[in-house]
Amino acid sequence: MPSTAIADIDYDEDRQQLTVTFVTGRIYRYIDVPFDVAAGFQSAFSKGAFFNSQIRDRYAFREITSSPIT
């Protein structure tokens, strides 16, 4: 199901880095995310709910960009 908040999810298994692009255009990279969490996120029916309960405030992150999509 498409998400109203999350535009794209990318996971680098070797580095355990999860990159999340939001529909606002902001991109965040989450560090030390286990494969099973990333896989669950990618297959979740509600990406936003999964993100809020399993990723947000649980993993270190940094913002990659804050430029809005135009």
HELIX and SHEET records of a PDB file:
HELIX    1   1 PHE A   35  SER A   43  1                                   9    
HELIX    2   2 LYS A   47  PHE A   50  1                                   4    
HELIX    3   3 PHE A   51  ILE A   55  3                                   5    
SHEET    1   A 4 ILE A   6  ASP A  12  0                                        
SHEET    2   A 4 GLN A  17  PHE A  22 -1                                        
SHEET    3   A 4 ILE A  27  ILE A  31 -1                                        
SHEET    4   A 4 PHE A  61  THR A  65 -1                                        
END                                                                             
